[in-house]
Amino acid sequence: MTPLRIVAIVLVVAGALALAYGGFSYTKETHQAKIGPIELSVKEKQDVNVPQWAGIGAIVIGAVLLVVGKK
């Protein structure tokens, strides 16, 4: 399998996941204060929305790369 086909498959899968889920979230930990041995930290949940056009674009580009890779 060529690297071009691998990239194309990854793009198609990522685009499909973007359309299915619409985004993802992650937890960000920030350190607010450090007083001696005591450390205060805050965990914030961040949401990232993936636009539909980005998912569709990734699928289209991946499909074009698959077709071009076969020639």
PQR file with spaces between the fields and no chain letter, atoms N, CA, C, O and H, PARSE charges and radii, in Angstrom:
ATOM       1  N    MET     1       0.840   -1.168    0.000 -0.4000 1.5000
ATOM       2  CA   MET     1       0.000    0.000    0.000 -0.0000 2.0000
ATOM       3  C    MET     1       0.898    1.248    0.000  0.5500 1.7000
ATOM       4  O    MET     1       1.844    1.347    0.781 -0.5500 1.4000
ATOM       5  N    THR     2       0.588    2.175   -0.871 -0.4000 1.5000
ATOM       6  CA   THR     2       1.407    3.375   -0.989 -0.0000 2.0000
ATOM       7  C    THR     2       1.015    4.398    0.075  0.5500 1.7000
ATOM       8  O    THR     2      -0.098    4.348    0.599 -0.5500 1.4000
ATOM       9  H    THR     2      -0.181    2.095   -1.505  0.4000 1.0000
ATOM      10  N    PRO     3       1.908    5.313    0.396 -0.5600 1.5000
ATOM      11  CA   PRO     3       1.584    6.356    1.370  0.2800 2.0000
ATOM      12  C    PRO     3       0.390    7.221    0.935  0.5500 1.7000
ATOM      13  O    PRO     3      -0.366    7.708    1.776 -0.5500 1.4000
ATOM      14  N    LEU     4       0.228    7.406   -0.374 -0.4000 1.5000
ATOM      15  CA   LEU     4      -0.898    8.194   -0.871 -0.0000 2.0000
ATOM      16  C    LEU     4      -2.226    7.523   -0.535  0.5500 1.7000
ATOM      17  O    LEU     4      -3.181    8.196   -0.148 -0.5500 1.4000
ATOM      18  H    LEU     4       0.842    7.010   -1.057  0.4000 1.0000
ATOM      19  N    ARG     5      -2.287    6.217   -0.681 -0.4000 1.5000
ATOM      20  CA   ARG     5      -3.520    5.476   -0.337 -0.0000 2.0000
ATOM      21  C    ARG     5      -3.796    5.533    1.152  0.5500 1.7000
ATOM      22  O    ARG     5      -4.951    5.641    1.564 -0.5500 1.4000
ATOM      23  H    ARG     5      -1.511    5.671   -0.995  0.4000 1.0000
ATOM      24  N    ILE     6      -2.758    5.461    1.961 -0.4000 1.5000
ATOM      25  CA   ILE     6      -2.933    5.533    3.414 -0.0000 2.0000
ATOM      26  C    ILE     6      -3.495    6.887    3.814  0.5500 1.7000
ATOM      27  O    ILE     6      -4.419    6.964    4.624 -0.5500 1.4000
ATOM      28  H    ILE     6      -1.820    5.374    1.627  0.4000 1.0000
ATOM      29  N    VAL     7      -2.943    7.957    3.251 -0.4000 1.5000
ATOM      30  CA   VAL     7      -3.443    9.309    3.535 -0.0000 2.0000
ATOM      31  C    VAL     7      -4.890    9.436    3.089  0.5500 1.7000
ATOM      32  O    VAL     7      -5.708   10.025    3.795 -0.5500 1.4000
ATOM      33  H    VAL     7      -2.192    7.895    2.593  0.4000 1.0000
ATOM      34  N    ALA     8      -5.212    8.890    1.927 -0.4000 1.5000
ATOM      35  CA   ALA     8      -6.579    8.967    1.410 -0.0000 2.0000
ATOM      36  C    ALA     8      -7.554    8.240    2.326  0.5500 1.7000
ATOM      37  O    ALA     8      -8.637    8.752    2.607 -0.5500 1.4000
ATOM      38  H    ALA     8      -4.548    8.411    1.353  0.4000 1.0000
ATOM      39  N    ILE     9      -7.187    7.067    2.788 -0.4000 1.5000
ATOM      40  CA   ILE     9      -8.061    6.308    3.685 -0.0000 2.0000
ATOM      41  C    ILE     9      -8.234    7.023    5.013  0.5500 1.7000
ATOM      42  O    ILE     9      -9.337    7.055    5.559 -0.5500 1.4000
ATOM      43  H    ILE     9      -6.306    6.651    2.559  0.4000 1.0000
ATOM      44  N    VAL    10      -7.162    7.595    5.540 -0.4000 1.5000
ATOM      45  CA   VAL    10      -7.246    8.347    6.795 -0.0000 2.0000
ATOM      46  C    VAL    10      -8.175    9.553    6.639  0.5500 1.7000
ATOM      47  O    VAL    10      -8.965    9.848    7.536 -0.5500 1.4000
ATOM      48  H    VAL    10      -6.266    7.569    5.096  0.4000 1.0000
ATOM      49  N    LEU    11      -8.082   10.247    5.504 -0.4000 1.5000
ATOM      50  CA   LEU    11      -8.960   11.391    5.263 -0.0000 2.0000
ATOM      51  C    LEU    11     -10.429   10.975    5.182  0.5500 1.7000
ATOM      52  O    LEU    11     -11.296   11.654    5.733 -0.5500 1.4000
ATOM      53  H    LEU    11      -7.440   10.007    4.776  0.4000 1.0000
ATOM      54  N    VAL    12     -10.708    9.884    4.512 -0.4000 1.5000
ATOM      55  CA   VAL    12     -12.093    9.419    4.396 -0.0000 2.0000
ATOM      56  C    VAL    12     -12.638    9.029    5.774  0.5500 1.7000
ATOM      57  O    VAL    12     -13.764    9.388    6.121 -0.5500 1.4000
ATOM      58  H    VAL    12     -10.004    9.333    4.064  0.4000 1.0000
ATOM      59  N    VAL    13     -11.854    8.308    6.546 -0.4000 1.5000
ATOM      60  CA   VAL    13     -12.296    7.882    7.878 -0.0000 2.0000
ATOM      61  C    VAL    13     -12.473    9.094    8.802  0.5500 1.7000
ATOM      62  O    VAL    13     -13.455    9.177    9.539 -0.5500 1.4000
ATOM      63  H    VAL    13     -10.940    8.017    6.265  0.4000 1.0000
ATOM      64  N    ALA    14     -11.525   10.026    8.761 -0.4000 1.5000
ATOM      65  CA   ALA    14     -11.630   11.222    9.601 -0.0000 2.0000
ATOM      66  C    ALA    14     -12.840   12.068    9.211  0.5500 1.7000
ATOM      67  O    ALA    14     -13.523   12.611   10.079 -0.5500 1.4000
ATOM      68  H    ALA    14     -10.727    9.958    8.162  0.4000 1.0000
ATOM      69  N    GLY    15     -13.106   12.180    7.919 -0.4000 1.5000
ATOM      70  CA   GLY    15     -14.274   12.926    7.469 -0.0000 2.0000
ATOM      71  C    GLY    15     -15.566   12.272    7.906  0.5500 1.7000
ATOM      72  O    GLY    15     -16.505   12.960    8.306 -0.5500 1.4000
ATOM      73  H    GLY    15     -12.552   11.738    7.214  0.4000 1.0000
ATOM      74  N    ALA    16     -15.627   10.948    7.834 -0.4000 1.5000
ATOM      75  CA   ALA    16     -16.829   10.227    8.270 -0.0000 2.0000
ATOM      76  C    ALA    16     -17.044   10.385    9.775  0.5500 1.7000
ATOM      77  O    ALA    16     -18.172   10.566   10.232 -0.5500 1.4000
ATOM      78  H    ALA    16     -14.864   10.389    7.509  0.4000 1.0000
ATOM      79  N    LEU    17     -15.957   10.316   10.535 -0.4000 1.5000
ATOM      80  CA   LEU    17     -16.072   10.519   11.980 -0.0000 2.0000
ATOM      81  C    LEU    17     -16.496   11.947   12.314  0.5500 1.7000
ATOM      82  O    LEU    17     -17.271   12.161   13.245 -0.5500 1.4000
ATOM      83  H    LEU    17     -15.041   10.169   10.164  0.4000 1.0000
ATOM      84  N    ALA    18     -15.997   12.914   11.568 -0.4000 1.5000
ATOM      85  CA   ALA    18     -16.374   14.308   11.795 -0.0000 2.0000
ATOM      86  C    ALA    18     -17.860   14.511   11.531  0.5500 1.7000
ATOM      87  O    ALA    18     -18.527   15.243   12.263 -0.5500 1.4000
ATOM      88  H    ALA    18     -15.367   12.740   10.811  0.4000 1.0000
ATOM      89  N    LEU    19     -18.378   13.871   10.494 -0.4000 1.5000
ATOM      90  CA   LEU    19     -19.808   13.985   10.209 -0.0000 2.0000
ATOM      91  C    LEU    19     -20.645   13.239   11.241  0.5500 1.7000
ATOM      92  O    LEU    19     -21.727   13.697   11.608 -0.5500 1.4000
ATOM      93  H    LEU    19     -17.836   13.277    9.900  0.4000 1.0000
ATOM      94  N    ALA    20     -20.160   12.102   11.709 -0.4000 1.5000
ATOM      95  CA   ALA    20     -20.922   11.299   12.659 -0.0000 2.0000
ATOM      96  C    ALA    20     -20.982   11.955   14.040  0.5500 1.7000
ATOM      97  O    ALA    20     -22.048   12.000   14.654 -0.5500 1.4000
ATOM      98  H    ALA    20     -19.281   11.729   11.411  0.4000 1.0000
ATOM      99  N    TYR    21     -19.864   12.457   14.528 -0.4000 1.5000
ATOM     100  CA   TYR    21     -19.811   12.990   15.882 -0.0000 2.0000
ATOM     101  C    TYR    21     -19.962   14.510   15.942  0.5500 1.7000
ATOM     102  O    TYR    21     -20.471   15.028   16.936 -0.5500 1.4000
ATOM     103  H    TYR    21     -18.998   12.420   14.030  0.4000 1.0000
ATOM     104  N    GLY    22     -19.548   15.219   14.938 -0.4000 1.5000
ATOM     105  CA   GLY    22     -19.687   16.668   14.919 -0.0000 2.0000
ATOM     106  C    GLY    22     -18.666   17.416   15.748  0.5500 1.7000
ATOM     107  O    GLY    22     -18.700   18.646   15.791 -0.5500 1.4000
ATOM     108  H    GLY    22     -19.135   14.799   14.130  0.4000 1.0000
ATOM     109  N    GLY    23     -17.773   16.725   16.400 -0.4000 1.5000
ATOM     110  CA   GLY    23     -16.750   17.384   17.203 -0.0000 2.0000
ATOM     111  C    GLY    23     -16.215   16.440   18.265  0.5500 1.7000
ATOM     112  O    GLY    23     -16.543   15.254   18.284 -0.5500 1.4000
ATOM     113  H    GLY    23     -17.746   15.726   16.365  0.4000 1.0000
ATOM     114  N    PHE    24     -15.385   16.983   19.150 -0.4000 1.5000
ATOM     115  CA   PHE    24     -14.824   16.183   20.231 -0.0000 2.0000
ATOM     116  C    PHE    24     -14.551   17.099   21.415  0.5500 1.7000
ATOM     117  O    PHE    24     -14.552   18.322   21.277 -0.5500 1.4000
ATOM     118  H    PHE    24     -15.118   17.946   19.135  0.4000 1.0000
ATOM     119  N    SER    25     -14.321   16.506   22.568 -0.4000 1.5000
ATOM     120  CA   SER    25     -14.021   17.281   23.758 -0.0000 2.0000
ATOM     121  C    SER    25     -12.784   16.709   24.437  0.5500 1.7000
ATOM     122  O    SER    25     -12.462   15.531   24.287 -0.5500 1.4000
ATOM     123  H    SER    25     -14.320   15.512   22.680  0.4000 1.0000
ATOM     124  N    TYR    26     -12.107   17.557   25.175 -0.4000 1.5000
ATOM     125  CA   TYR    26     -10.938   17.128   25.924 -0.0000 2.0000
ATOM     126  C    TYR    26     -10.881   17.921   27.220  0.5500 1.7000
ATOM     127  O    TYR    26     -11.503   18.976   27.347 -0.5500 1.4000
ATOM     128  H    TYR    26     -12.369   18.514   25.297  0.4000 1.0000
ATOM     129  N    THR    27     -10.132   17.401   28.176 -0.4000 1.5000
ATOM     130  CA   THR    27     -10.006   18.049   29.482 -0.0000 2.0000
ATOM     131  C    THR    27      -8.651   18.738   29.566  0.5500 1.7000
ATOM     132  O    THR    27      -7.610   18.129   29.317 -0.5500 1.4000
ATOM     133  H    THR    27      -9.627   16.544   28.073  0.4000 1.0000
ATOM     134  N    LYS    28      -8.684   20.012   29.920 -0.4000 1.5000
ATOM     135  CA   LYS    28      -7.465   20.811   30.033 -0.0000 2.0000
ATOM     136  C    LYS    28      -7.237   21.098   31.510  0.5500 1.7000
ATOM     137  O    LYS    28      -8.124   21.594   32.205 -0.5500 1.4000
ATOM     138  H    LYS    28      -9.529   20.507   30.123  0.4000 1.0000
ATOM     139  N    GLU    29      -6.043   20.781   31.975 -0.4000 1.5000
ATOM     140  CA   GLU    29      -5.717   21.015   33.376 -0.0000 2.0000
ATOM     141  C    GLU    29      -4.819   22.242   33.487  0.5500 1.7000
ATOM     142  O    GLU    29      -3.777   22.329   32.837 -0.5500 1.4000
ATOM     143  H    GLU    29      -5.322   20.378   31.411  0.4000 1.0000
ATOM     144  N    THR    30      -5.237   23.177   34.313 -0.4000 1.5000
ATOM     145  CA   THR    30      -4.444   24.383   34.526 -0.0000 2.0000
ATOM     146  C    THR    30      -4.059   24.479   36.000  0.5500 1.7000
ATOM     147  O    THR    30      -4.839   24.123   36.884 -0.5500 1.4000
ATOM     148  H    THR    30      -6.084   23.107   34.841  0.4000 1.0000
ATOM     149  N    HIS    31      -2.869   24.956   36.242 -0.4000 1.5000
ATOM     150  CA   HIS    31      -2.404   25.132   37.613 -0.0000 2.0000
ATOM     151  C    HIS    31      -2.650   26.588   38.010  0.5500 1.7000
ATOM     152  O    HIS    31      -2.102   27.511   37.408 -0.5500 1.4000
ATOM     153  H    HIS    31      -2.236   25.245   35.524  0.4000 1.0000
ATOM     154  N    GLN    32      -3.469   26.770   39.015 -0.4000 1.5000
ATOM     155  CA   GLN    32      -3.836   28.119   39.428 -0.0000 2.0000
ATOM     156  C    GLN    32      -2.907   28.665   40.514  0.5500 1.7000
ATOM     157  O    GLN    32      -2.487   29.820   40.444 -0.5500 1.4000
ATOM     158  H    GLN    32      -3.914   26.021   39.504  0.4000 1.0000
ATOM     159  N    ALA    33      -2.585   27.844   41.517 -0.4000 1.5000
ATOM     160  CA   ALA    33      -1.766   28.347   42.619 -0.0000 2.0000
ATOM     161  C    ALA    33      -0.917   27.222   43.205  0.5500 1.7000
ATOM     162  O    ALA    33      -1.315   26.057   43.232 -0.5500 1.4000
ATOM     163  H    ALA    33      -2.926   26.906   41.574  0.4000 1.0000
ATOM     164  N    LYS    34       0.251   27.608   43.667 -0.4000 1.5000
ATOM     165  CA   LYS    34       1.147   26.682   44.341 -0.0000 2.0000
ATOM     166  C    LYS    34       1.601   27.354   45.632  0.5500 1.7000
ATOM     167  O    LYS    34       2.334   28.343   45.611 -0.5500 1.4000
ATOM     168  H    LYS    34       0.575   28.554   43.645  0.4000 1.0000
ATOM     169  N    ILE    35       1.153   26.798   46.754 -0.4000 1.5000
ATOM     170  CA   ILE    35       1.530   27.356   48.051 -0.0000 2.0000
ATOM     171  C    ILE    35       2.229   26.247   48.826  0.5500 1.7000
ATOM     172  O    ILE    35       1.586   25.362   49.389 -0.5500 1.4000
ATOM     173  H    ILE    35       0.558   25.995   46.771  0.4000 1.0000
ATOM     174  N    GLY    36       3.532   26.310   48.845 -0.4000 1.5000
ATOM     175  CA   GLY    36       4.303   25.263   49.505 -0.0000 2.0000
ATOM     176  C    GLY    36       4.030   23.915   48.868  0.5500 1.7000
ATOM     177  O    GLY    36       4.109   23.771   47.648 -0.5500 1.4000
ATOM     178  H    GLY    36       4.054   27.029   48.387  0.4000 1.0000
ATOM     179  N    PRO    37       3.706   22.919   49.698 -0.5600 1.5000
ATOM     180  CA   PRO    37       3.424   21.591   49.140  0.2800 2.0000
ATOM     181  C    PRO    37       2.002   21.459   48.576  0.5500 1.7000
ATOM     182  O    PRO    37       1.669   20.446   47.961 -0.5500 1.4000
ATOM     183  N    ILE    38       1.181   22.467   48.785 -0.4000 1.5000
ATOM     184  CA   ILE    38      -0.211   22.419   48.323 -0.0000 2.0000
ATOM     185  C    ILE    38      -0.299   23.043   46.935  0.5500 1.7000
ATOM     186  O    ILE    38       0.171   24.156   46.699 -0.5500 1.4000
ATOM     187  H    ILE    38       1.452   23.290   49.285  0.4000 1.0000
ATOM     188  N    GLU    39      -0.911   22.299   46.034 -0.4000 1.5000
ATOM     189  CA   GLU    39      -1.064   22.790   44.659 -0.0000 2.0000
ATOM     190  C    GLU    39      -2.548   22.762   44.292  0.5500 1.7000
ATOM     191  O    GLU    39      -3.217   21.739   44.432 -0.5500 1.4000
ATOM     192  H    GLU    39      -1.293   21.395   46.226  0.4000 1.0000
ATOM     193  N    LEU    40      -3.038   23.884   43.827 -0.4000 1.5000
ATOM     194  CA   LEU    40      -4.434   24.000   43.417 -0.0000 2.0000
ATOM     195  C    LEU    40      -4.486   23.942   41.896  0.5500 1.7000
ATOM     196  O    LEU    40      -3.843   24.738   41.211 -0.5500 1.4000
ATOM     197  H    LEU    40      -2.495   24.716   43.713  0.4000 1.0000
ATOM     198  N    SER    41      -5.260   22.989   41.374 -0.4000 1.5000
ATOM     199  CA   SER    41      -5.387   22.894   39.921 -0.0000 2.0000
ATOM     200  C    SER    41      -6.862   22.827   39.549  0.5500 1.7000
ATOM     201  O    SER    41      -7.704   22.377   40.326 -0.5500 1.4000
ATOM     202  H    SER    41      -5.782   22.343   41.930  0.4000 1.0000
ATOM     203  N    VAL    42      -7.144   23.291   38.337 -0.4000 1.5000
ATOM     204  CA   VAL    42      -8.506   23.327   37.834 -0.0000 2.0000
ATOM     205  C    VAL    42      -8.550   22.539   36.530  0.5500 1.7000
ATOM     206  O    VAL    42      -7.682   22.698   35.672 -0.5500 1.4000
ATOM     207  H    VAL    42      -6.460   23.657   37.707  0.4000 1.0000
ATOM     208  N    LYS    43      -9.554   21.699   36.386 -0.4000 1.5000
ATOM     209  CA   LYS    43      -9.732   20.944   35.147 -0.0000 2.0000
ATOM     210  C    LYS    43     -10.915   21.545   34.400  0.5500 1.7000
ATOM     211  O    LYS    43     -12.024   21.633   34.928 -0.5500 1.4000
ATOM     212  H    LYS    43     -10.259   21.570   37.083  0.4000 1.0000
ATOM     213  N    GLU    44     -10.658   21.954   33.171 -0.4000 1.5000
ATOM     214  CA   GLU    44     -11.698   22.545   32.329 -0.0000 2.0000
ATOM     215  C    GLU    44     -11.988   21.622   31.159  0.5500 1.7000
ATOM     216  O    GLU    44     -11.068   21.092   30.536 -0.5500 1.4000
ATOM     217  H    GLU    44      -9.757   21.883   32.743  0.4000 1.0000
ATOM     218  N    LYS    45     -13.258   21.430   30.861 -0.4000 1.5000
ATOM     219  CA   LYS    45     -13.644   20.617   29.710 -0.0000 2.0000
ATOM     220  C    LYS    45     -13.805   21.548   28.515  0.5500 1.7000
ATOM     221  O    LYS    45     -14.588   22.497   28.549 -0.5500 1.4000
ATOM     222  H    LYS    45     -14.006   21.860   31.367  0.4000 1.0000
ATOM     223  N    GLN    46     -13.051   21.260   27.460 -0.4000 1.5000
ATOM     224  CA   GLN    46     -13.086   22.064   26.244 -0.0000 2.0000
ATOM     225  C    GLN    46     -13.793   21.286   25.139  0.5500 1.7000
ATOM     226  O    GLN    46     -13.544   20.094   24.961 -0.5500 1.4000
ATOM     227  H    GLN    46     -12.415   20.489   27.432  0.4000 1.0000
ATOM     228  N    ASP    47     -14.662   21.947   24.405 -0.4000 1.5000
ATOM     229  CA   ASP    47     -15.355   21.334   23.281 -0.0000 2.0000
ATOM     230  C    ASP    47     -14.857   21.942   21.981  0.5500 1.7000
ATOM     231  O    ASP    47     -14.707   23.159   21.869 -0.5500 1.4000
ATOM     232  H    ASP    47     -14.864   22.916   24.549  0.4000 1.0000
ATOM     233  N    VAL    48     -14.601   21.081   20.994 -0.4000 1.5000
ATOM     234  CA   VAL    48     -14.175   21.516   19.675 -0.0000 2.0000
ATOM     235  C    VAL    48     -15.211   21.003   18.675  0.5500 1.7000
ATOM     236  O    VAL    48     -15.420   19.797   18.551 -0.5500 1.4000
ATOM     237  H    VAL    48     -14.723   20.092   21.084  0.4000 1.0000
ATOM     238  N    ASN    49     -15.853   21.923   17.969 -0.4000 1.5000
ATOM     239  CA   ASN    49     -16.839   21.553   16.963 -0.0000 2.0000
ATOM     240  C    ASN    49     -16.183   21.511   15.589  0.5500 1.7000
ATOM     241  O    ASN    49     -15.473   22.439   15.201 -0.5500 1.4000
ATOM     242  H    ASN    49     -15.683   22.904   18.070  0.4000 1.0000
ATOM     243  N    VAL    50     -16.424   20.439   14.865 -0.4000 1.5000
ATOM     244  CA   VAL    50     -15.891   20.284   13.506 -0.0000 2.0000
ATOM     245  C    VAL    50     -17.024   20.611   12.535  0.5500 1.7000
ATOM     246  O    VAL    50     -18.060   19.947   12.557 -0.5500 1.4000
ATOM     247  H    VAL    50     -17.001   19.685   15.180  0.4000 1.0000
ATOM     248  N    PRO    51     -16.846   21.621   11.683 -0.5600 1.5000
ATOM     249  CA   PRO    51     -17.911   21.985   10.746  0.2800 2.0000
ATOM     250  C    PRO    51     -18.198   20.857    9.754  0.5500 1.7000
ATOM     251  O    PRO    51     -17.322   20.060    9.420 -0.5500 1.4000
ATOM     252  N    GLN    52     -19.457   20.813    9.290 -0.4000 1.5000
ATOM     253  CA   GLN    52     -19.848   19.778    8.332 -0.0000 2.0000
ATOM     254  C    GLN    52     -19.054   19.887    7.041  0.5500 1.7000
ATOM     255  O    GLN    52     -18.694   18.872    6.445 -0.5500 1.4000
ATOM     256  H    GLN    52     -20.169   21.461    9.561  0.4000 1.0000
ATOM     257  N    TRP    53     -18.780   21.114    6.605 -0.4000 1.5000
ATOM     258  CA   TRP    53     -18.061   21.274    5.343 -0.0000 2.0000
ATOM     259  C    TRP    53     -16.655   20.680    5.430  0.5500 1.7000
ATOM     260  O    TRP    53     -16.118   20.213    4.426 -0.5500 1.4000
ATOM     261  H    TRP    53     -19.073   21.939    7.090  0.4000 1.0000
ATOM     262  N    ALA    54     -16.056   20.695    6.625 -0.4000 1.5000
ATOM     263  CA   ALA    54     -14.717   20.112    6.777 -0.0000 2.0000
ATOM     264  C    ALA    54     -14.774   18.589    6.655  0.5500 1.7000
ATOM     265  O    ALA    54     -13.896   17.982    6.041 -0.5500 1.4000
ATOM     266  H    ALA    54     -16.492   21.075    7.441  0.4000 1.0000
ATOM     267  N    GLY    55     -15.804   17.971    7.238 -0.4000 1.5000
ATOM     268  CA   GLY    55     -15.961   16.525    7.119 -0.0000 2.0000
ATOM     269  C    GLY    55     -16.228   16.094    5.694  0.5500 1.7000
ATOM     270  O    GLY    55     -15.640   15.128    5.207 -0.5500 1.4000
ATOM     271  H    GLY    55     -16.517   18.464    7.737  0.4000 1.0000
ATOM     272  N    ILE    56     -17.121   16.814    5.022 -0.4000 1.5000
ATOM     273  CA   ILE    56     -17.437   16.496    3.623 -0.0000 2.0000
ATOM     274  C    ILE    56     -16.210   16.721    2.745  0.5500 1.7000
ATOM     275  O    ILE    56     -15.926   15.918    1.856 -0.5500 1.4000
ATOM     276  H    ILE    56     -17.599   17.598    5.417  0.4000 1.0000
ATOM     277  N    GLY    57     -15.485   17.806    2.991 -0.4000 1.5000
ATOM     278  CA   GLY    57     -14.278   18.097    2.213 -0.0000 2.0000
ATOM     279  C    GLY    57     -13.216   17.027    2.389  0.5500 1.7000
ATOM     280  O    GLY    57     -12.544   16.659    1.425 -0.5500 1.4000
ATOM     281  H    GLY    57     -15.716   18.458    3.713  0.4000 1.0000
ATOM     282  N    ALA    58     -13.056   16.520    3.608 -0.4000 1.5000
ATOM     283  CA   ALA    58     -12.065   15.463    3.852 -0.0000 2.0000
ATOM     284  C    ALA    58     -12.446   14.187    3.110  0.5500 1.7000
ATOM     285  O    ALA    58     -11.581   13.504    2.561 -0.5500 1.4000
ATOM     286  H    ALA    58     -13.602   16.819    4.391  0.4000 1.0000
ATOM     287  N    ILE    59     -13.740   13.864    3.094 -0.4000 1.5000
ATOM     288  CA   ILE    59     -14.193   12.668    2.380 -0.0000 2.0000
ATOM     289  C    ILE    59     -13.957   12.826    0.881  0.5500 1.7000
ATOM     290  O    ILE    59     -13.477   11.900    0.228 -0.5500 1.4000
ATOM     291  H    ILE    59     -14.442   14.419    3.540  0.4000 1.0000
ATOM     292  N    VAL    60     -14.289   13.987    0.335 -0.4000 1.5000
ATOM     293  CA   VAL    60     -14.120   14.222   -1.104 -0.0000 2.0000
ATOM     294  C    VAL    60     -12.644   14.174   -1.494  0.5500 1.7000
ATOM     295  O    VAL    60     -12.281   13.531   -2.479 -0.5500 1.4000
ATOM     296  H    VAL    60     -14.679   14.740    0.865  0.4000 1.0000
ATOM     297  N    ILE    61     -11.804   14.844   -0.731 -0.4000 1.5000
ATOM     298  CA   ILE    61     -10.370   14.847   -1.040 -0.0000 2.0000
ATOM     299  C    ILE    61      -9.790   13.442   -0.930  0.5500 1.7000
ATOM     300  O    ILE    61      -8.979   13.034   -1.762 -0.5500 1.4000
ATOM     301  H    ILE    61     -12.099   15.366    0.069  0.4000 1.0000
ATOM     302  N    GLY    62     -10.208   12.699    0.105 -0.4000 1.5000
ATOM     303  CA   GLY    62      -9.748   11.317    0.251 -0.0000 2.0000
ATOM     304  C    GLY    62     -10.174   10.441   -0.919  0.5500 1.7000
ATOM     305  O    GLY    62      -9.397    9.617   -1.400 -0.5500 1.4000
ATOM     306  H    GLY    62     -10.866   13.031    0.781  0.4000 1.0000
ATOM     307  N    ALA    63     -11.421   10.624   -1.379 -0.4000 1.5000
ATOM     308  CA   ALA    63     -11.907    9.834   -2.507 -0.0000 2.0000
ATOM     309  C    ALA    63     -11.143   10.181   -3.784  0.5500 1.7000
ATOM     310  O    ALA    63     -10.815    9.297   -4.575 -0.5500 1.4000
ATOM     311  H    ALA    63     -12.052   11.294   -0.989  0.4000 1.0000
ATOM     312  N    VAL    64     -10.863   11.459   -3.979 -0.4000 1.5000
ATOM     313  CA   VAL    64     -10.096   11.872   -5.178 -0.0000 2.0000
ATOM     314  C    VAL    64      -8.683   11.281   -5.113  0.5500 1.7000
ATOM     315  O    VAL    64      -8.158   10.819   -6.127 -0.5500 1.4000
ATOM     316  H    VAL    64     -11.130   12.177   -3.336  0.4000 1.0000
ATOM     317  N    LEU    65      -8.080   11.293   -3.951 -0.4000 1.5000
ATOM     318  CA   LEU    65      -6.738   10.708   -3.829 -0.0000 2.0000
ATOM     319  C    LEU    65      -6.758    9.210   -4.078  0.5500 1.7000
ATOM     320  O    LEU    65      -5.814    8.670   -4.655 -0.5500 1.4000
ATOM     321  H    LEU    65      -8.506   11.668   -3.128  0.4000 1.0000
ATOM     322  N    LEU    66      -7.820    8.527   -3.653 -0.4000 1.5000
ATOM     323  CA   LEU    66      -7.916    7.097   -3.937 -0.0000 2.0000
ATOM     324  C    LEU    66      -8.029    6.820   -5.426  0.5500 1.7000
ATOM     325  O    LEU    66      -7.417    5.883   -5.938 -0.5500 1.4000
ATOM     326  H    LEU    66      -8.586    8.966   -3.184  0.4000 1.0000
ATOM     327  N    VAL    67      -8.820    7.644   -6.127 -0.4000 1.5000
ATOM     328  CA   VAL    67      -8.985    7.461   -7.578 -0.0000 2.0000
ATOM     329  C    VAL    67      -7.689    7.771   -8.303  0.5500 1.7000
ATOM     330  O    VAL    67      -7.297    7.042   -9.214 -0.5500 1.4000
ATOM     331  H    VAL    67      -9.318    8.406   -5.711  0.4000 1.0000
ATOM     332  N    VAL    68      -7.016    8.853   -7.907 -0.4000 1.5000
ATOM     333  CA   VAL    68      -5.751    9.230   -8.559 -0.0000 2.0000
ATOM     334  C    VAL    68      -4.676    8.183   -8.248  0.5500 1.7000
ATOM     335  O    VAL    68      -3.836    7.896   -9.100 -0.5500 1.4000
ATOM     336  H    VAL    68      -7.335    9.446   -7.168  0.4000 1.0000
ATOM     337  N    GLY    69      -4.692    7.623   -7.068 -0.4000 1.5000
ATOM     338  CA   GLY    69      -3.690    6.637   -6.679 -0.0000 2.0000
ATOM     339  C    GLY    69      -3.790    5.338   -7.460  0.5500 1.7000
ATOM     340  O    GLY    69      -2.798    4.621   -7.594 -0.5500 1.4000
ATOM     341  H    GLY    69      -5.375    7.856   -6.376  0.4000 1.0000
ATOM     342  N    LYS    70      -4.974    5.023   -7.978 -0.4000 1.5000
ATOM     343  CA   LYS    70      -5.147    3.783   -8.727 -0.0000 2.0000
ATOM     344  C    LYS    70      -4.542    3.877  -10.136  0.5500 1.7000
ATOM     345  O    LYS    70      -4.207    2.853  -10.731 -0.5500 1.4000
ATOM     346  H    LYS    70      -5.779    5.605   -7.868  0.4000 1.0000
ATOM     347  N    LYS    71      -4.403    5.066  -10.658 -0.4000 1.5000
ATOM     348  CA   LYS    71      -3.897    5.232  -12.035 -0.0000 2.0000
ATOM     349  C    LYS    71      -2.401    5.100  -12.083  0.5500 1.7000
ATOM     350  O    LYS    71      -1.806    5.211  -13.155 -0.5500 1.4000
ATOM     351  H    LYS    71      -4.674    5.898  -10.174  0.4000 1.0000
